[in-house]
Amino acid sequence: MRAPLRALTLAAVAGGAALGYASIVERNWFALRRADVPVLPAGSEPLRLLHLSDMHLTPGRHRLLSWLRSLDALAPDLVVNTGDSIAHAESVLPLLDALGPLLDRPGVFVYGSNDLYSPIPANPLRYLWGTSAKRNHRHVPDLPWAELGAGMAAAGWMDANNARGRIKAGGLDIEVGGVHDSHVSRAHYEDIAGPADPTADLRLGVMHSPEPAIMDQFAADGYDLLLAGHTHGGQVCVPGYGSLVTNCGLEPERASGLHRHPVEGGPARPWLHVSAGLGTSPWVPFRFACRPEATLLTLVPRIG
Ligand SMILES: [Fe+2]
């Protein structure tokens, strides 16, 4: 075999192996991440917050459902779901069933665009030069988002889509403000705008897509902790380097994990946790160097 042909063959074999690993192995290799967040008043007991996001559930994802079912053993005090939970009309009941006893715990949810609109084929390379914002030209949702929300709300979880409210969790009095997904023009921060209550033990901001302009408003209103998903952590990352894209206005350095927002500033800036999420679009069914994840955040008293 000539050298160029041999090189091409080797490249094709390596590419096929990488794709097989990313779609069969890593996509089902769920990780539980843990992080401490110093965000509570002095003297508070730690609060265990389970952050779920971007499950994109389709029929037949038994490993994902089984892993979800196992998470109640973590005994979280609060569960937050930052959206893109489903990707198929038949996914609501299996998802609610897998959440199971987690639904009996205090919870908060917002929707992502994929809870409303069924997935459509897309060129994954487009994420290198743009985001999904305004790319969805459909206006009539075709997925049972209301049924999904009704199921979580019926269990007692707070619907935080363009809403503010108060919840009790782990003995703490928590003010929650949330917005719907900005990528389908449904985020209305003006509905929740205004200073967060300084007498609450914690001020929690929840959204699907971590758009800096929206997070600036949460920060200005005095929220302590912001939770978001949407980025999939970059989904296809470079080993040893990290993510290349976030599919939103956030820079790749904050594609997942615990950071502050804004990046620079004083100690009053909110903490930001971006979940890399548990799934993918069924049309882009692979993850590389970016395992699907849920996160157990342990909220602890502020330092100093
Ligand atoms: Fe997503």
Residues whose N, C-alpha, C, O or C-beta is under 5 A from the ligand:
A	BS01	LIG	D54 D84 H230
